[in-house]
Amino acid sequence: MLHGNVGDSILDKFSLVKPNNSFWKSKKVLITGHTGFKGSWLSLWLLKMNSNVSGISLEQEDSNNLFDQLKIRNDLNHITCDIRDKELLKKHIQAIKPEIIFHLAAQPLVVASYKDPIYTWETNVMGTLHVLDAMTSINNDCLGIFITTDKVYKNNEWIYGYRENDELGGYDPYSSSKAACEIAISSWRSSFLNSKELPSIASVRAGNVIGGGDWAENRIIPDVIRSLKNNEKIKIRNPSSTRPWQHVLEPLSGYLLLAENIYKNHQFLSSSFNFGPFIESNKTVLELVEECLKYWEGDYLINKGQDMPHEAGILNLSIEKAIKELHWLPKWNFQDTIANTINWYKKVCYKEKSPIDCSLDDLNRYIQN
C-alpha cells in the first residue's frame, strides 16, 4: 500500500519524531504574521514549550480572530509592523536578535489576490525580501523558515504528488507571488548565504491547512461554520476540486522539526520541503463538506454557473523528502482532522469551552499521539 507516494518499507524505518521541548525552551523565536491563523497556533505551541516569542504582524481587522481569542498577546513580544516597510522591519528584527525566524506574514487568499494583485505581490514578494535582508543584517546566528504554499507548483492537473524539484508556476496572483517568493529565497541563499558562518534559510510548502479558529472569508471551513451557525445551507462553489487537507498542527510540527535540524548544523537541509497529508486525505470539497456534516447537522447546495476566479482542480503533494530527511510523518488522517476541527468550532460556538482550552486540548492530543 502506498501513502502519498511513499512505500510502507520507508515508513517502517522511522519512528515518529516530535518537536523537542528542551530545544525550544528559552529560544528567541520571531514569527512574522503571528496574529494570523497559522501564526496564532504556532505562537501557542512555542509558548507552551517556553520559548521567548516575538511577533511582527498587522493588527487583525476583524475582532473575531484566533489570536485575540487565545488571549496570548501579553505572553509574547507583540509588535505591529507592515513587512512592506523595509527600514522599520529591519529595526525591529535587529532589536529582537532572534535565533530562529518563522516567516508567515502574507496576503494568503486566492480570491483576495484577484481583487488586489499589487498589494498581494508587494506583501508576499517584497515583504519576504525585506525579511531576508533584515535577518542577514543582524549580528547573531539566525536561521529562517519561510512559509509559502503548495500552490507554488505549475499545476498540470495530474494525480501525482508534486515534488520539491518540480517546476514552479502559479495561475492566480496569490500562487504566482508565492512561486516568486520561492525563486527569491533560492536566489538569496545562493547569492548571499553560501558560507557556513551566515544564516541558513529553508522554504516550506504545506497542503490545505484547516483547524479550529480560522475565520477568514472565502475559505471552505470558515464558510461551512458560518453557514451552520446561522442554520443556512452551505454553498459549495467547486465541489469536485481535490485538495490535500491537513490539520494546522501537522505542517507546524514539520516546520519546528526542520528548524531544529538546521540549527544543529545540518545546513544541507536548507532547501525546500513539502509538508502534506498521506494520499488518503486528498479529498474533494464535497467529500470534505459531507464529512463535516457528520459532526454538525446541516445541509448544502452546489453553486452552479457562478462566475468565480480560476482555482486549481487537482493538487497533491509528495512528502517523501520530509519523511526521509526529517523522519516527519503526518499523524491525523482525514477523519481525525475533520473531527478535531469541527468539534473545536462546535464547542466554542456553543460556549462549552473557551478557544484557548479547545486549542490546548487539540495540541496536547496531537503531541501525545
Disulfide bonds with the S-S distance in Angstrom:
none
